Amino acid sequence: MSIDEGRQAPGPRADWAEGHRLSMFDTARGLGITFEVTVHPGEPSARFVAVVLRADHPAVVLVDDAIAIPSRGWEIRTTGLWADHNCETPNEHWSYGLEAFALAIDQPDQLLRSAFGDRVPLGWELEFESAEIPEVLADGYVQHGLVHGLLLGPHPPVEVEGRAIRRHWWGRPDGASWQAADVVGDPAGPSVQQALVPTLVGVRAVDLATTGFLVTATATVP
């Protein structure tokens, strides 16, 4: 069974949105990455959010909600940000590239109180390889797999590898797939680092544990 990986035709609702999210956890390096690109044709605008949590390093976050909607696919460009999300083989292989500046923050809720932090470079060259066929959901699909590649930033490049979850969803911007948790590894272990990221409809909560990575959504600001 092959699932259409392309952009979807917008629905009739003014708040209709479509997004692609990836979350991965590298056990050996104690590192978690999550990012999501979302298009809102009714605005019209696109939004990109990324979080990198790493033991013994500040949380690095990127939120840009003033992006022109891509004419096709998922490549976005704006001042200080280039991000691409390419379907290399439908249902099997995606590649991701990023060149941007982000903020290193000291407190998990810092972005909910202000947009201040230390400006740092952030980038990656990542490959997602599927471990199973996508699971069809009411508002999209979800797939488990493996991610490998390079994390780029203020420090020397880091080779990363680990289990991952990717989601492609469309419909309500606060629908079931948007709110679904990404659980990679076993995040029940001791928490190492957290970040709360504002979204158009609430907050994205990201938690790095010693044994796993958890990405959730809350309806309101804590």
N, CA and C of each residue as an Amber inpcrd file, in Angstrom:
protein
   666
   0.8440000  -1.1950000   0.0000000   0.0000000   0.0000000   0.0000000
   0.8820000   1.2490000   0.0000000   0.6230000   2.1470000  -0.9180000
   1.3740000   3.4010000  -0.9900000   0.4580000   4.5690000  -0.6390000
   0.9430000   5.4660000   0.1790000   0.1710000   6.6250000   0.6230000
   0.7010000   7.8720000  -0.0810000  -0.2040000   8.7460000  -0.5000000
   0.1850000   9.9820000  -1.1610000   0.9650000  10.8590000  -0.1890000
   2.2240000  11.1370000  -0.5210000   3.0950000  11.9270000   0.3530000
   3.0610000  13.4130000   0.0010000   2.3460000  13.7870000  -1.0560000
   2.3770000  15.1640000  -1.5160000   1.5290000  16.1010000  -0.6710000
   1.6440000  17.3980000  -0.9670000   0.7980000  18.4130000  -0.3390000
  -0.6550000  18.1490000  -0.6950000  -1.5440000  18.4210000   0.2480000
  -2.9600000  18.1400000   0.0620000  -3.7120000  19.3870000  -0.4160000
  -4.8480000  19.1740000  -1.0790000  -5.6960000  20.2890000  -1.4810000
  -6.3430000  20.8920000  -0.2400000  -6.2880000  22.2180000  -0.0530000
  -6.8610000  22.8390000   1.1470000  -8.3430000  22.5620000   1.2840000
  -8.7870000  22.3730000   2.5300000 -10.1930000  22.1780000   2.8160000
 -10.9370000  23.4990000   2.8840000 -12.2570000  23.4500000   3.1110000
 -13.0760000  24.6670000   3.0740000 -12.9430000  25.5410000   4.3250000
 -12.4610000  24.9950000   5.4310000 -12.3680000  25.7810000   6.6660000
 -11.3030000  26.8670000   6.5380000 -11.5850000  28.0300000   7.1030000
 -10.6160000  29.1380000   7.0530000  -9.3550000  28.8180000   7.8350000
  -9.4810000  27.9510000   8.8640000  -8.3140000  27.6260000   9.6810000
  -7.6590000  26.3150000   9.2580000  -8.0010000  25.8080000   8.0780000
  -7.3930000  24.5620000   7.5840000  -5.8750000  24.7190000   7.5350000
  -5.1650000  23.6670000   7.9400000  -3.7070000  23.6940000   7.9270000
  -3.1870000  22.3110000   7.5620000  -1.9080000  22.2790000   7.2110000
  -1.2470000  21.0190000   6.8750000   0.1700000  21.0700000   7.4150000
   0.6390000  19.9600000   7.9680000   1.9650000  19.9780000   8.5620000
   2.7120000  18.6750000   8.3930000   4.0220000  18.7730000   8.5310000
   4.9250000  17.6170000   8.5080000   5.8410000  17.7400000   9.7210000
   5.8520000  16.7220000  10.5730000   6.6540000  16.7660000  11.8010000
   7.5350000  15.5270000  11.9100000   8.7500000  15.7300000  12.3920000
   9.6820000  14.6370000  12.6460000  10.2500000  14.7940000  14.0480000
  10.3380000  13.6830000  14.7770000  10.9770000  13.6730000  16.0960000
  11.9140000  12.4750000  16.1520000  13.1530000  12.6800000  16.6410000
  14.1080000  11.5830000  16.7340000  14.8950000  11.6570000  18.0390000
  15.3900000  10.4830000  18.4880000  16.1650000  10.3980000  19.7320000
  17.3970000   9.5480000  19.4820000  18.5560000  10.1320000  19.7950000
  19.8350000   9.4420000  19.6950000  20.2330000   9.0000000  21.0940000
  20.1090000   7.7080000  21.3700000  20.3830000   7.1810000  22.7030000
  21.8400000   7.3710000  23.0930000  22.7600000   7.0730000  22.1830000
  24.1840000   7.1150000  22.4990000  24.6580000   8.5150000  22.8530000
  24.0690000   9.5220000  22.2260000  24.5260000  10.8980000  22.4370000
  23.6040000  11.6840000  23.3670000  22.5480000  11.0680000  23.8430000
  21.6170000  11.7560000  24.7300000  21.0570000  13.0110000  24.1000000
  20.4820000  12.8600000  22.9090000  20.1010000  14.0220000  22.1020000
  18.7430000  13.7740000  21.4560000  17.8900000  14.7920000  21.4780000
  16.5920000  14.7140000  20.8200000  16.3870000  15.8970000  19.8900000
  15.7700000  15.6470000  18.7440000  15.4670000  16.6850000  17.7620000
  14.0100000  16.5420000  17.3610000  13.2830000  17.6440000  17.3140000
  11.9490000  17.6500000  16.7340000  11.7800000  18.9090000  15.9100000
  11.0960000  18.7990000  14.7860000  10.8020000  19.9770000  13.9720000
   9.5190000  19.7420000  13.1880000   8.8690000  20.8640000  12.8590000
   7.5870000  20.8020000  12.1570000   7.4460000  22.0090000  11.2470000
   7.0460000  21.7440000  10.0040000   6.6920000  22.8190000   9.0790000
   5.1920000  22.7360000   8.8500000   4.5250000  23.8860000   8.9120000
   3.0710000  23.9410000   8.7930000   2.6950000  25.0290000   7.8010000
   1.7130000  24.7330000   6.9470000   1.2020000  25.7450000   6.0220000
  -0.2450000  26.0600000   6.3850000  -0.5890000  27.3520000   6.3100000
  -1.9230000  27.8500000   6.6560000  -2.4380000  28.6780000   5.4790000
  -3.0650000  28.0450000   4.4680000  -3.4870000  28.7830000   3.2700000
  -4.4340000  29.9330000   3.5600000  -5.2300000  29.8440000   4.6260000
  -6.1650000  30.9170000   4.9390000  -5.4980000  32.1620000   5.4770000
  -4.2360000  32.0850000   5.9180000  -3.5720000  33.2400000   6.5240000
  -3.1910000  34.3230000   5.4990000  -2.4200000  34.0340000   4.4060000
  -1.7030000  32.7970000   4.0930000  -0.2730000  32.8820000   4.6380000
   0.2020000  31.8230000   5.2600000   1.5500000  31.8290000   5.8060000
   1.9780000  30.3990000   6.1020000   3.2670000  30.2530000   6.3160000
   3.8380000  28.9900000   6.7620000   4.5760000  29.2400000   8.0680000
   4.7970000  28.1640000   8.8040000   5.4320000  28.2660000  10.1170000
   6.4330000  27.1300000  10.2650000   7.5820000  27.4430000  10.8680000
   8.5930000  26.4140000  11.1150000   9.0120000  26.4740000  12.5750000
   9.0100000  25.3180000  13.2220000   9.3940000  25.2030000  14.6300000
  10.4080000  24.0720000  14.7570000  11.4770000  24.3010000  15.4930000
  12.4790000  23.2630000  15.7110000  13.0000000  23.3570000  17.1450000
  13.2780000  22.2080000  17.7330000  13.8430000  22.1400000  19.0760000
  14.9300000  21.0730000  19.0860000  16.0930000  21.4190000  19.6300000
  17.1730000  20.4550000  19.8380000  17.5120000  20.4460000  21.3260000
  17.3640000  19.2870000  21.9480000  17.7160000  19.1220000  23.3560000
  18.8600000  18.1290000  23.4550000  19.8670000  18.5260000  24.2360000
  21.0640000  17.7040000  24.3620000  21.5860000  17.8170000  25.7810000
  21.9050000  16.6960000  26.3720000  22.4140000  16.7000000  27.7410000
  23.6380000  17.5960000  27.8490000  23.6750000  18.4050000  28.9190000
  24.8110000  19.2930000  29.2120000  24.9760000  20.4210000  28.1940000
  23.9140000  20.7310000  27.4540000  23.9160000  21.8570000  26.5250000
  22.6250000  22.6450000  26.7080000  22.6400000  23.9460000  26.4340000
  21.3770000  24.7020000  26.4890000  20.3900000  24.1850000  25.4460000
  19.1080000  24.3070000  25.7440000  18.0830000  23.9890000  24.7520000
  18.1860000  24.9900000  23.6100000  18.0520000  24.5160000  22.3900000
  18.1040000  25.3690000  21.2070000  16.7380000  25.3020000  20.5230000
  16.1230000  26.4590000  20.3050000  14.7660000  26.5030000  19.7410000
  14.7240000  27.5100000  18.5970000  13.8250000  27.2280000  17.6560000
  13.6350000  28.1100000  16.5050000  12.1360000  28.1660000  16.2260000
  11.5870000  29.3620000  16.1740000  10.1840000  29.5580000  15.8340000
  10.0990000  30.7020000  14.8360000   9.5670000  30.4260000  13.6480000
   9.3720000  31.4670000  12.6360000   7.9910000  31.2670000  12.0420000
   7.0930000  32.2660000  12.2550000   5.7220000  32.1400000  11.7530000
   5.4000000  33.2090000  10.7140000   6.4250000  33.7790000  10.1100000
   6.2070000  34.8030000   9.0760000   6.8790000  34.3690000   7.7780000
   6.5040000  33.1790000   7.2930000   7.1320000  32.5780000   6.1210000
   6.1100000  32.4880000   4.9910000   6.5410000  32.7980000   3.7970000
   5.6650000  32.6360000   2.6360000   5.4190000  31.1520000   2.3850000
   4.1880000  30.8100000   2.0270000   3.8590000  29.4170000   1.7530000
   4.6550000  28.9280000   0.5420000   5.2940000  27.7720000   0.6280000
   6.0310000  27.2570000  -0.5350000   5.1010000  27.0630000  -1.7210000
   5.6030000  27.3360000  -2.9040000   4.7890000  27.1510000  -4.1080000
   4.5040000  25.6760000  -4.3580000   5.4210000  24.8220000  -3.9260000
   5.2200000  23.3800000  -4.0090000   6.1290000  22.7280000  -2.9750000
   5.8000000  21.5340000  -2.5780000   6.6380000  20.8200000  -1.6320000
   6.7260000  21.5190000  -0.2880000   7.8690000  21.3120000   0.3900000
   8.0140000  21.7920000   1.7630000   9.2660000  22.6400000   1.9540000
   9.8590000  23.1540000   0.8790000  11.0450000  24.0010000   1.0360000
  10.6180000  25.4060000   1.4310000  11.2070000  25.9250000   2.5140000
  10.8970000  27.2760000   2.9650000  12.1740000  28.0980000   3.0460000
  12.0320000  29.3720000   2.6950000  13.1550000  30.3030000   2.7490000
  12.6590000  31.6350000   3.2860000  13.4010000  32.1850000   4.2150000
  13.1470000  33.5330000   4.6960000  14.4610000  34.0450000   5.2660000
  14.4580000  35.2410000   5.8310000  15.6920000  35.8150000   6.3490000
  16.2710000  34.9350000   7.4490000  17.4730000  34.4490000   7.2510000
  18.1400000  33.6490000   8.2650000  17.6160000  32.2450000   8.4210000
  16.8260000  31.7600000   7.4530000  16.2600000  30.4150000   7.5720000
  16.0740000  29.7920000   6.1960000  16.6430000  28.6110000   6.0040000
  16.3470000  27.7460000   4.8740000  16.1140000  26.3450000   5.4180000
  14.9880000  25.7540000   5.0630000  14.6750000  24.3970000   5.5040000
  14.0090000  23.6670000   4.3530000  14.4630000  22.4460000   4.1130000
  13.8860000  21.6530000   3.0420000  13.5340000  20.2690000   3.5650000
  12.4530000  19.7210000   3.0220000  11.9440000  18.4150000   3.4390000
  11.5830000  17.6910000   2.1390000  12.3920000  16.7190000   1.7650000
  12.2480000  16.0740000   0.4610000  11.8430000  14.6130000   0.5920000
  10.8120000  14.2290000  -0.1450000  10.4170000  12.8320000  -0.2360000
  11.2640000  12.1810000  -1.3240000  12.2460000  11.3820000  -0.9340000
  13.1290000  10.7330000  -1.9010000  12.4760000   9.4830000  -2.4940000
  11.8440000   8.6790000  -1.6280000  11.1040000   7.4860000  -2.0530000
   9.8300000   7.4410000  -1.2350000   8.6540000   7.5670000  -1.8590000
   7.4100000   7.6050000  -1.0840000   7.2790000   6.4370000  -0.1210000
   6.8890000   6.7810000   1.1350000   6.6460000   5.8080000   2.1890000
   7.9090000   5.1180000   2.6950000   9.0950000   5.5700000   2.2030000
  10.3240000   4.8820000   2.5940000  11.4400000   5.8140000   3.0430000
  11.6740000   6.8960000   2.3070000  12.8990000   7.6740000   2.5210000
  12.6270000   9.1620000   2.3420000  12.9520000   9.9450000   3.3810000
  12.8900000  11.4040000   3.3320000  14.2580000  11.9630000   3.6910000
  14.5940000  13.1210000   3.1160000  15.8210000  13.8370000   3.5020000
  15.4290000  15.2340000   3.9730000  16.2160000  15.7590000   4.9210000
  15.9160000  17.0490000   5.5380000  17.1940000  17.8940000   5.6120000
  17.0760000  19.1540000   5.2340000  18.1950000  20.0750000   5.3570000
  17.7710000  21.3390000   6.0820000  18.6750000  21.9160000   6.8370000
  18.3900000  23.1570000   7.5660000  19.6460000  24.0040000   7.6560000
  19.4850000  25.3080000   7.3750000  20.5020000  26.3250000   7.6520000
  19.7580000  27.4930000   8.2690000  20.0730000  27.8240000   9.5210000
  19.2680000  28.8280000  10.2130000  20.0220000  29.3770000  11.4120000
  19.3910000  30.3630000  12.0400000  19.8100000  30.8400000  13.3470000
  18.6670000  30.5780000  14.3210000  19.0180000  30.1750000  15.5160000
  18.0360000  29.8370000  16.5440000  18.4360000  30.5270000  17.8410000
  17.6940000  30.2200000  18.9040000  17.9760000  30.7930000  20.2180000
  18.3340000  29.6920000  21.2010000  19.4330000  29.8760000  21.9150000
  19.7800000  29.0110000  23.0370000  19.1570000  29.6160000  24.2830000
  18.3450000  28.8310000  25.0040000  17.5990000  29.3660000  26.1430000
  18.0280000  28.6770000  27.4370000  17.8450000  29.3990000  28.5600000
  18.2330000  28.8830000  29.8690000  17.0850000  28.2140000  30.6110000
  15.8430000  28.7060000  30.3970000  14.6820000  28.1910000  31.0940000
  13.6930000  27.5760000  30.0960000  13.0270000  26.4660000  30.4580000
  12.1160000  25.8160000  29.5100000  11.0210000  26.7250000  28.9640000
  10.5110000  27.6630000  29.7940000   9.3920000  28.5160000  29.3650000
   9.8480000  29.8830000  28.8760000  11.1180000  30.0370000  28.5590000
  11.6540000  31.3520000  28.2080000  10.9640000  31.9580000  26.9930000
  10.6290000  31.1470000  25.9940000   9.9840000  31.6860000  24.8010000
   8.5330000  32.0560000  25.0440000   7.9320000  31.5610000  26.1120000
   6.5590000  31.9500000  26.4360000   6.5190000  33.3150000  27.1110000
   7.6520000  33.7350000  27.6520000   7.7170000  35.0140000  28.3580000
   8.3680000  36.0950000  27.5140000   9.2730000  35.7030000  26.6080000
   9.9750000  36.6720000  25.7710000  10.5990000  35.9320000  24.5960000
  11.1210000  36.6760000  23.6510000  11.8030000  36.0720000  22.5020000
  13.3110000  36.2330000  22.6400000  13.7710000  36.3540000  23.8830000
  15.1910000  36.5850000  24.1050000  15.9350000  35.2820000  24.3740000
  17.1600000  35.2320000  23.9280000  18.0510000  34.1010000  24.1340000
  19.3510000  34.4110000  23.4220000  20.2760000  33.5040000  23.4650000
  21.5420000  33.6880000  22.7610000  21.4050000  33.1710000  21.3340000
  21.6610000  34.0460000  20.3630000  21.5170000  33.6680000  18.9500000
  22.6520000  32.7210000  18.5690000  22.2800000  31.5720000  18.0110000
  23.2720000  30.5560000  17.6450000  22.9130000  29.9760000  16.2810000
  23.9080000  29.5380000  15.5210000  23.6050000  28.8530000  14.2590000
  23.0470000  27.4640000  14.5310000  22.1610000  27.0110000  13.6420000
  21.5760000  25.6750000  13.7570000  21.3800000  25.1190000  12.3540000
  21.7450000  23.8800000  12.1670000  21.5430000  23.2460000  10.8680000
  21.6170000  21.7430000  10.9930000  21.2070000  21.0720000   9.9270000
  21.3500000  19.6170000   9.8800000  21.2580000  19.1060000   8.4580000
  21.7510000  17.8860000   8.2980000  21.5970000  17.0900000   7.0820000
  21.1590000  15.7210000   7.5590000  19.8710000  15.4280000   7.4580000
  19.3070000  14.2260000   8.0520000  18.6040000  13.3700000   6.9990000
  18.6030000  12.0640000   7.2360000  17.9140000  11.1070000   6.3810000
  16.9960000  10.2470000   7.2480000  15.7510000  10.1120000   6.8220000
  14.7940000   9.2230000   7.4870000  14.5880000   7.9910000   6.6270000
  14.7570000   6.8010000   7.2260000  14.5140000   5.5310000   6.5530000
  13.4020000   4.8140000   7.3090000  12.3810000   4.3790000   6.5880000
  11.2210000   3.7760000   7.2390000  11.5610000   2.4120000   7.8250000
  10.8620000   2.0940000   8.9290000  10.9520000   0.7700000   9.5330000
   9.6620000  -0.0100000   9.3560000   8.6300000   0.6480000   8.8380000
   7.3230000   0.0210000   8.6500000   6.5190000   0.8810000   7.6820000
   5.4070000   0.3390000   7.1840000   4.5510000   1.1400000   6.3190000
   3.8320000   2.1900000   7.1630000   3.4400000   3.3290000   6.5690000
   2.7330000   4.3510000   7.3490000   1.3960000   3.8310000   7.8850000
   1.0390000   4.3130000   9.0610000  -0.2710000   4.0110000   9.6510000
  -1.2360000   5.1330000   9.2830000  -2.3170000   4.7810000   8.6190000
  -3.2900000   5.7720000   8.1710000  -4.1470000   6.2170000   9.3460000
  -4.3130000   7.5430000   9.4880000  -5.1270000   8.1300000  10.5380000
  -6.2440000   8.9450000   9.8900000  -7.1900000   9.4180000  10.7060000
  -8.3280000  10.1730000  10.1690000  -7.8830000  11.4680000   9.5020000
  -6.7930000  12.0630000   9.9920000  -6.3420000  13.3480000   9.4590000
  -4.8950000  13.2980000   8.9770000  -4.4600000  12.1390000   8.4760000
  -3.1090000  12.0330000   7.9610000  -2.5470000  10.6380000   8.1620000
  -1.2570000  10.5610000   8.4750000  -0.6320000   9.2740000   8.7320000
   0.6230000   9.4860000   9.5750000   1.1080000   8.3860000  10.1640000
   2.2970000   8.4120000  11.0130000   3.1560000   7.2130000  10.6400000
   4.4740000   7.3860000  10.7590000   5.3880000   6.3070000  10.3880000
   6.5920000   6.3020000  11.3160000   7.0270000   5.1000000  11.7040000
   8.2240000   4.9260000  12.5220000   9.4000000   4.5390000  11.6350000
  10.5980000   4.9540000  12.0530000  11.7800000   4.6290000  11.2830000
  13.0490000   5.0060000  12.0090000  14.1130000   5.1700000  11.2390000
  15.4240000   5.5380000  11.7610000  15.9070000   6.8020000  11.0630000
  16.5960000   7.6660000  11.8160000  17.2010000   8.8820000  11.2710000
  18.7040000   8.8240000  11.4860000  19.4510000   9.2480000  10.4790000
  20.9000000   9.3830000  10.6240000  21.3390000  10.6140000   9.8490000
  22.4870000  11.1630000  10.2520000  22.9960000  12.3370000   9.5570000
  23.8520000  13.2000000  10.4400000  23.8980000  14.4970000  10.1320000
  24.7490000  15.4460000  10.8400000  23.9140000  16.5500000  11.4630000
  24.2080000  16.8700000  12.7210000  23.6670000  18.0460000  13.3990000
  24.7360000  19.1130000  13.3760000  24.3810000  20.3120000  12.8860000
  25.3240000  21.4140000  12.7400000  24.9080000  22.5470000  13.6660000
  25.8880000  23.2780000  14.1860000  25.5540000  24.3710000  15.0820000
  26.7960000  25.0980000  15.5380000  26.7400000  25.6460000  16.7520000
  27.8860000  26.4110000  17.2380000  29.0730000  25.5320000  17.5910000
  28.8460000  24.2130000  17.7160000  29.9170000  23.2820000  18.0420000
  30.2890000  22.4910000  16.7860000  31.3640000  21.7020000  16.8250000
  31.6920000  20.8730000  15.6610000  30.5230000  19.9720000  15.2850000
  30.3950000  19.6150000  13.9920000  29.2870000  18.7540000  13.5610000
  29.2220000  17.4690000  14.3810000  27.9980000  17.0400000  14.6720000
  27.7700000  15.8360000  15.4600000  27.0350000  14.8210000  14.5960000
  27.5880000  13.6270000  14.4770000  26.8890000  12.5520000  13.7870000
  25.7850000  12.0330000  14.6960000  24.5540000  11.9670000  14.1660000
  23.4260000  11.5010000  14.9610000  22.7920000  10.2940000  14.2850000
  22.2090000   9.4380000  15.1200000  21.5260000   8.2550000  14.6180000
  20.5650000   7.7780000  15.6930000  19.3420000   7.4780000  15.3000000
  18.4010000   6.9950000  16.2960000  17.0170000   6.7530000  15.7280000
  16.1670000   6.2180000  16.5870000  14.7820000   5.9610000  16.2070000
  14.0210000   7.2700000  16.0110000  12.9890000   7.2180000  15.1650000
  12.2750000   8.4590000  14.8240000  10.8120000   8.1720000  14.4960000
  10.0210000   9.2400000  14.5950000   8.6170000   9.2350000  14.1960000
   8.3910000  10.4280000  13.2780000   7.7370000  10.1960000  12.1610000
   7.3430000  11.3240000  11.3110000   5.8350000  11.2870000  11.1090000
   5.2410000  12.4890000  11.0110000   3.8010000  12.6310000  10.8220000
   3.5210000  13.6050000   9.6870000   2.5180000  13.2860000   8.9030000
   1.9800000  14.2060000   7.9040000   0.4970000  14.3070000   8.1990000
   0.0410000  15.5250000   8.5050000  -1.3520000  15.7170000   8.9260000
  -1.9530000  16.9040000   8.1840000  -3.2870000  16.9520000   8.1600000
  -3.9860000  18.0880000   7.5420000  -5.3900000  18.1610000   8.1200000
  -5.9420000  19.3640000   8.0710000  -7.2880000  19.5950000   8.6250000
  -7.2380000  20.6970000   9.6620000  -7.8290000  20.4630000  10.8240000
  -7.8030000  21.4530000  11.8990000  -6.3850000  21.6220000  12.4280000
  -5.9600000  22.8580000  12.7010000  -4.6030000  23.0670000  13.1990000
  -4.3800000  22.5230000  14.6000000  -5.4660000  22.1770000  15.3160000
  -5.3350000  21.5610000  16.6330000  -5.9700000  20.1700000  16.6240000
  -5.9540000  19.5060000  15.4630000  -6.5740000  18.2000000  15.3270000
  -5.8130000  17.0970000  16.0280000  -6.3040000  15.8780000  15.8660000
  -5.7740000  14.7390000  16.6120000  -4.3010000  14.4840000  16.3270000
  -3.8980000  14.5480000  15.0650000  -2.4990000  14.2690000  14.7400000
  -1.5680000  15.3540000  15.2570000  -2.0430000  16.6160000  15.2080000
  -1.2090000  17.6940000  15.7410000  -0.9900000  17.5000000  17.2360000
  -2.0180000  17.0500000  17.9470000  -1.9290000  16.8910000  19.3900000
  -1.3130000  15.5610000  19.8040000  -1.1670000  14.6290000  18.8770000
  -0.6260000  13.3150000  19.2220000   0.8130000  13.4450000  19.7210000
   1.1490000  12.6300000  20.7130000   2.4960000  12.6620000  21.2810000
   3.4530000  11.8480000  20.4250000   4.6730000  12.3620000  20.2750000
   5.7700000  11.5940000  19.6970000   6.5690000  11.0180000  20.8590000
   6.5610000   9.7100000  21.0020000   7.2780000   9.0300000  22.0810000
   8.3700000   8.1930000  21.4380000   9.6250000   8.5750000  21.6550000
  10.7550000   7.8710000  21.0660000  11.6420000   7.3710000  22.2040000
  11.8620000   6.0760000  22.2520000  12.5540000   5.4980000  23.3920000
  11.6230000   5.4170000  24.5820000  12.1940000   5.5210000  25.7770000
  11.4220000   5.4570000  27.0160000  11.6110000   6.7610000  27.7810000
  10.7300000   7.7570000  27.5490000  10.9060000   9.0670000  28.2050000
  10.5330000   9.0730000  29.6800000  10.2320000   7.9140000  30.2490000
   9.8800000   7.8620000  31.6740000  11.1120000   7.9780000  32.5760000
  12.3110000   7.9380000  32.0030000  13.5170000   8.0640000  32.8030000
  13.6970000   9.4780000  33.3210000  14.7500000   9.7170000  34.1020000
  14.9970000  11.0570000  34.6480000  15.0830000  12.1190000  33.5570000
  14.3810000  13.2510000  33.7640000  14.3730000  14.3300000  32.7820000
  15.7090000  15.0660000  32.7960000  16.2250000  15.3400000  31.6040000
  17.5000000  16.0200000  31.4510000  17.2990000  17.4790000  31.0650000
  16.3250000  17.7190000  30.1850000  16.1340000  19.0580000  29.6570000
  14.7270000  19.1720000  29.0720000  14.1510000  20.3870000  29.1380000
  12.8130000  20.6240000  28.6210000  12.7700000  21.9440000  27.8550000
  11.7530000  22.0620000  26.9910000  11.4890000  23.3260000  26.3040000
   9.9970000  23.4060000  26.0100000   9.4260000  24.5970000  26.1770000
   8.0350000  24.8690000  25.8250000   8.0370000  25.8680000  24.6800000
   7.3590000  25.5050000  23.5940000   7.4080000  26.3130000  22.3760000
   6.0030000  26.7930000  22.0340000   5.8020000  28.1080000  21.8710000
   4.4730000  28.6010000  21.5030000   4.1080000  28.2020000  20.0850000
   2.8210000  27.9040000  19.8840000   2.2940000  27.5970000  18.5630000
   1.0660000  28.4680000  18.3340000   0.4440000  28.3300000  17.1620000
  -0.7410000  29.1280000  16.8610000  -1.9250000  28.7450000  17.7360000
  -1.9400000  27.5170000  18.2490000  -3.1160000  27.0390000  18.9860000
  -2.7690000  26.5180000  20.3720000  -1.5970000  26.8220000  20.8860000
  -1.2550000  26.3590000  22.2250000   0.2440000  26.3360000  22.4370000
   0.7130000  25.2400000  23.0070000   2.1230000  25.1120000  23.3530000
   2.5950000  23.7100000  22.9780000   3.7830000  23.6280000  22.4030000
   4.4190000  22.3470000  22.1660000   5.4060000  22.1140000  23.3060000
   5.2250000  21.0110000  24.0380000   6.1000000  20.6730000  25.1600000
   7.0650000  19.5800000  24.7220000   8.3570000  19.8020000  24.9550000
   9.3920000  18.8710000  24.5200000  10.2360000  18.4980000  25.7390000
  10.4390000  17.1980000  25.9480000  11.1290000  16.7250000  27.1510000
  12.1550000  15.6640000  26.7620000  13.4020000  15.9010000  27.1400000
  14.4790000  14.9370000  26.9260000  14.7690000  14.2250000  28.2300000
  14.6710000  12.9090000  28.2270000  15.0270000  12.1010000  29.3880000
  16.3240000  11.3570000  29.0880000  16.8500000  10.6920000  30.0900000
  18.0840000   9.9330000  29.8770000  17.8530000   8.7390000  28.9560000
  16.5950000   8.3090000  28.8630000  16.2920000   7.0910000  28.1190000
  15.3140000   7.3060000  26.9620000  14.8960000   8.5420000  26.7140000
  13.9220000   8.7580000  25.6550000  13.6080000  10.2220000  25.4290000
  12.6880000  10.4580000  24.4970000  12.3550000  11.8020000  24.0450000
  10.8480000  11.8570000  23.8720000  10.2200000  12.9390000  24.3840000
   8.7760000  13.0640000  24.3590000   8.3880000  14.4390000  23.8240000
   7.5120000  14.4580000  22.8240000   6.9840000  15.6960000  22.2570000
   5.4690000  15.6390000  22.3960000   4.8930000  16.6050000  23.1280000
   3.4550000  16.6280000  23.3510000   2.9000000  18.0080000  23.0280000
   1.5760000  18.1370000  23.0750000   0.9180000  19.4190000  22.8480000
  -0.0610000  19.6880000  23.9700000  -0.1460000  20.9260000  24.4020000
  -1.1260000  21.3260000  25.3910000  -2.0070000  22.3970000  24.7740000
  -3.2690000  22.4420000  25.1890000  -4.2250000  23.3710000  24.5790000
  -3.9950000  24.8060000  24.9890000  -3.4500000  25.0220000  26.1930000
  -3.2520000  26.3720000  26.6900000  -1.8570000  26.5170000  27.2720000
  -1.4330000  27.7530000  27.4280000  -0.1410000  28.0430000  28.0440000
  -0.1880000  27.6320000  29.5060000   0.8090000  26.8670000  30.0060000
   0.7890000  26.4580000  31.4060000   0.8460000  27.6540000  32.3480000
